[in-house]
């Protein structure tokens, strides 16, 4: 299978120097629309976050809050997916968010706590990463001056 093609929705000139952005459709949305993006910085950058006050909190929110504290407000990447909120998914959802962070940190050569992960979409679906019996799609291993992470395609439950 051919990897999905990365789309640079923003020109390099529209980003601050040292930042990179790319987005792709990796199969989280049934429509085939862009559903995965990464914003990265070549060096640790100042970061802040505004998080939900809801009592029900998804794994990506818990992880990103902890990373903001642990990194003392420094980040190297924000990974975002749309189509799967990774909320109310239990230990498997938490593990998927941790794997996303770990793979991103490995590919960018940074500490995991410098990676924030955000998810939006349907609540209660199993994780989008390595779902049993699903095809694995690889995002391109390189994009301008850094690399991307691997994600599995996710189909909506029947």
C-alpha positions in Angstrom: 0.0 0.0 0.0 1.3 3.5 -0.9 1.7 5.7 2.1 -0.7 8.7 2.3 0.7 11.9 0.9 1.5 14.6 3.4 -0.1 17.9 2.7 1.6 21.1 3.7 -1.4 23.2 4.3 0.7 26.1 5.4 3.7 27.5 3.5 7.0 27.5 5.3 6.9 31.3 5.1 3.7 31.5 7.2 5.3 29.6 10.1 7.7 31.1 12.6 11.4 30.2 11.9 12.2 26.7 13.2 8.6 25.4 13.2 7.2 22.8 10.8 3.6 21.7 10.1 2.1 18.8 8.1 -1.2 17.1 7.9 -2.5 14.0 6.3 -5.6 11.8 6.0 -4.7 8.6 7.8 -8.1 7.0 7.9 -9.6 8.2 11.1 -12.4 10.1 9.3 -14.7 8.1 7.0 -14.8 11.0 4.6 -11.1 10.8 3.8 -10.6 14.4 5.0 -7.4 15.5 6.8 -7.4 13.9 10.2 -3.9 13.9 11.5 -1.4 16.8 11.9 1.8 17.6 13.6 3.4 20.9 14.5 7.0 20.7 15.6 9.7 23.0 16.7 13.4 22.4 15.9 14.3 23.4 19.4 12.3 23.4 22.7 9.7 26.2 22.6 7.6 27.9 25.2 4.3 26.2 25.7 1.0 26.8 27.5 -2.2 24.9 27.6 -5.9 25.4 28.3 -7.6 22.1 29.3 -11.1 21.0 29.8 -12.8 21.4 33.1 -15.1 18.5 32.5 -15.0 15.6 35.0 -14.6 13.2 32.1 -11.1 13.7 30.8 -9.5 11.8 27.9 -6.1 10.2 28.0 -4.5 12.9 25.7 -5.6 15.6 28.1 -4.2 13.8 31.1 -0.9 13.1 29.3 -0.5 16.6 27.9 -1.2 18.2 31.3 1.4 16.0 32.8 3.9 16.8 30.0 3.4 20.5 30.4 4.2 20.3 34.1 7.2 17.9 33.6 8.7 19.9 30.8 8.3 23.2 32.7 6.4 24.7 29.8 8.7 23.6 27.0 7.5 21.6 23.9 8.9 20.2 20.7 5.7 18.9 19.1 2.0 18.9 19.2 0.3 15.9 17.6 -3.4 16.2 16.7 -5.9 13.8 15.4 -9.5 14.4 14.4 -12.1 11.6 14.2 -11.4 9.8 17.4 -11.5 11.6 20.8 -9.6 8.7 22.6 -12.0 9.4 25.5 -13.7 6.7 27.6 -11.4 4.1 26.0 -9.7 2.9 29.2 -6.2 1.6 29.5 -6.0 0.8 25.7 -6.7 4.5 24.9 -4.1 5.7 27.4 -1.6 3.2 26.0 -2.3 4.5 22.4 -1.7 8.1 23.4 1.5 7.1 25.2 2.7 5.2 22.1 1.9 8.2 19.9 4.0 10.4 22.2 6.8 7.9 22.4 7.0 7.4 18.6 6.9 11.1 18.0 9.7 11.8 20.6 11.8 9.0 19.1 11.5 10.3 15.6 12.1 14.0 16.6 14.9 13.1 19.0 13.3 14.8 22.0 12.0 13.9 25.4 8.5 12.4 25.5 7.4 15.1 27.9 8.1 17.7 25.2 5.4 16.2 23.0 1.7 17.0 23.5 -1.0 14.9 22.1 -4.6 16.1 21.2 -7.6 14.1 20.0 -11.0 15.2 19.0 -13.9 13.2 17.5 -16.2 10.4 18.5 -16.0 9.4 22.1 -15.7 5.8 23.2 -14.1 4.3 20.0 -11.1 2.0 20.6 -7.7 3.5 20.0 -6.6 4.4 16.4 -3.2 2.9 16.9 -2.5 -0.7 15.9 -6.1 -1.9 16.2 -6.2 -5.6 15.9 -6.9 -6.9 12.4 -6.5 -3.5 10.8 -4.1 -2.6 8.1 -1.2 -0.5 9.3 -0.4 2.6 7.3 2.9 4.4 7.5 3.2 8.1 7.2 6.3 9.2 5.3 9.4 8.6 7.4 10.6 12.1 6.6 9.2 15.5 6.1 11.1 18.8 6.0 14.0 18.3 8.4 12.3 15.8 10.7 10.2 12.7 10.7 6.7 11.6 11.1 5.1 8.9 13.2 3.3 5.7 12.2 -0.5 5.4 12.6 -2.9 2.6 11.8 -6.0 3.2 9.8 -9.1 3.2 11.8 -12.5 2.3 10.5 -15.8 3.2 12.2 -17.4 0.4 14.2 -20.2 -1.4 12.4 
